[in-house]
Amino acid sequence: MDLIQIGLEIKKARLEKGVQQEELCAFAEISRATLSRLENGRLAELGIRKIMRVCERLALELTLQPVRKRPTLRSLAMESAEQLRSRHALSAMGPRGPKNAAWAETTSPQPDEAITSLRKRVRRPKKAKESEE
């Protein structure tokens, strides 16, 4: 979570609780301009103690959690293949059930095909040709 997201959550909580900016600023010992910039995502930096004071008045709690891993190409491909399979299976359905279940199974995309498709979309920088002397 970054400072912009924190500011949006603070604004949301302040409005829900009916707390005026002036009241919150007096409690947290910050200027109204600072609070306004925080709530609108225009504040570059604010000390943790000031943020904690604002959160204290609004009955909010900051928590730490591990950073989520970025997905791998394989996990994205598996997810993409699963989505394609489910779309494909739906397209093979008629109003009274599957048109041809064997056809749907044999023609549904596989994860390796999805990986190949994703790799083709990734642009790799072209290697510069070495000048011949």
C-alpha positions in Angstrom: 0.0 0.0 0.0 1.4 3.4 -0.9 0.7 6.9 0.5 -2.0 7.6 -2.2 -3.9 4.5 -1.1 -3.5 5.3 2.6 -4.8 8.8 1.9 -7.8 7.5 0.1 -8.6 5.1 3.0 -8.2 7.9 5.5 -10.6 10.2 3.6 -13.1 7.4 3.3 -13.0 6.6 7.0 -13.1 10.3 7.9 -16.3 10.9 5.8 -17.9 7.7 7.1 -17.3 8.8 10.7 -18.4 12.4 10.1 -15.1 13.9 11.3 -14.3 17.3 10.0 -10.8 18.0 8.6 -10.2 20.8 11.2 -10.9 18.4 14.1 -8.7 15.7 12.6 -5.9 18.2 12.0 -6.0 19.5 15.5 -5.8 15.9 16.9 -3.0 14.8 14.6 -1.1 18.2 14.8 -0.9 18.6 11.1 -2.1 21.5 8.9 -5.4 21.3 7.0 -3.4 21.7 3.7 -1.3 18.6 4.6 -4.4 16.5 5.3 -6.1 17.7 2.1 -3.0 16.8 0.0 -2.8 13.4 1.8 -6.5 12.6 1.1 -6.2 13.7 -2.5 -3.0 11.8 -3.3 -0.9 14.9 -3.8 1.5 14.5 -0.8 5.0 13.2 -1.5 5.9 12.3 2.1 4.4 12.3 5.6 6.0 10.9 8.7 4.8 7.7 10.2 4.0 9.3 13.6 1.6 11.8 11.9 0.0 9.0 9.9 -0.4 7.0 13.1 -2.1 9.9 14.9 -4.5 10.4 12.0 -5.3 6.6 12.1 -5.7 6.7 15.9 -8.4 9.4 15.7 -10.3 7.5 12.9 -9.9 4.1 14.7 -7.8 2.7 11.9 -4.9 0.4 12.1 -1.9 0.0 9.9 -0.7 -3.5 9.4 2.3 -5.0 7.7 2.1 -8.0 5.4 4.5 -9.8 3.1 4.7 -8.5 -0.5 2.7 -10.6 -2.9 4.8 -12.4 -5.4 4.5 -11.3 -9.0 2.9 -14.0 -11.2 5.2 -16.2 -13.4 4.7 -16.7 -17.1 3.7 -20.2 -16.4 1.0 -19.3 -13.8 -0.4 -16.6 -16.2 -0.4 -19.2 -19.0 -2.2 -21.7 -16.8 -4.8 -19.1 -15.8 -5.2 -18.0 -19.5 -5.6 -21.6 -20.7 -8.2 -22.3 -18.0 -10.2 -19.3 -19.0 -10.0 -20.3 -22.6 -11.1 -23.8 -21.8 -14.1 -22.6 -19.8 -15.1 -20.2 -22.6 -14.6 -23.0 -25.1 -16.7 -25.4 -23.1 -19.5 -22.9 -22.9 -19.4 -22.4 -26.6 -19.7 -26.1 -27.1 -22.9 -26.1 -25.0 -26.3 -26.2 -26.7 -29.6 -25.2 -25.1 -30.1 -28.8 -23.9 -26.5 -29.7 -22.9 -23.2 -30.3 -24.6 -23.2 -30.5 -28.4 -20.2 -32.9 -28.5 -18.2 -33.3 -25.3 -15.4 -35.2 -27.1 -15.0 -32.3 -29.5 -14.8 -29.8 -26.7 -12.0 -31.8 -24.9 -9.9 -32.3 -28.0 -10.0 -28.8 -29.2 -9.6 -26.9 -25.9 -6.3 -24.9 -25.6 -3.6 -26.4 -23.4 -1.2 -24.5 -21.1 1.8 -25.1 -23.3 -0.1 -23.5 -26.2 -1.0 -20.6 -24.0 2.7 -20.1 -23.0 3.7 -20.1 -26.7 1.1 -17.6 -27.5 2.2 -15.3 -24.6 5.8 -15.6 -25.6 5.0 -14.5 -29.1 3.4 -11.4 -27.7 6.4 -10.5 -25.6 8.6 -8.2 -27.5 12.3 -8.8 -27.1 14.8 -6.1 -27.9 16.5 -6.8 -31.2 20.2 -7.6 -31.0 22.4 -5.0 -32.7 24.5 -6.5 -35.5 28.2 -6.2 -34.9 29.8 -3.9 -37.5 32.1 -5.8 -39.8 35.6 -4.4 -40.1 
